[in-house]
């Protein structure tokens, strides 16, 4: 079973994350950051990864540490659940429309983390959530999951839509890339024979 749990404890946050890569998109997320919880729920539902995420952090300062450390823990849990990455399709991409917004995501579950993030938000806040934290989460997740991740908001006017379309596009790309390919279920999809970085 491709499941894993990761616990991360620092002086700033305490995060526990459990994933099931072969799930149904069931989610149970509580971080104290409402908009971020909504994004994690979208990620789970549209990737079909079951995600249980609990985070407590120094929200009296701001949401930064809680969001970033949740990305670290979720990325580590995905990497742990993937193991040697045998049998995965490896690549995934998605053009995802949401009303006036279009977000594009392409990933390589390569073991070599990298982020290219091209999205501009028309305002600094979505409710009380800082829009700059969207990139921070993608950076933390990609680096710790061992994923090359390219994310672009091609266009959009509404900050909520730009953020949500970005998370949904990643979700759909993950759904494709992490799926077991029946034509090579016992092989690592690399001529190197390894996807460990």
Helices and strands as residue ranges (DSSP letters): E 3-9, E 13-20, E 27-30, H 34-47, E 50-57, H 64-82, E 91-98, E 101-108, E 114-118, E 125-126, E 129-130, H 132-145, E 148-155, H 159-178
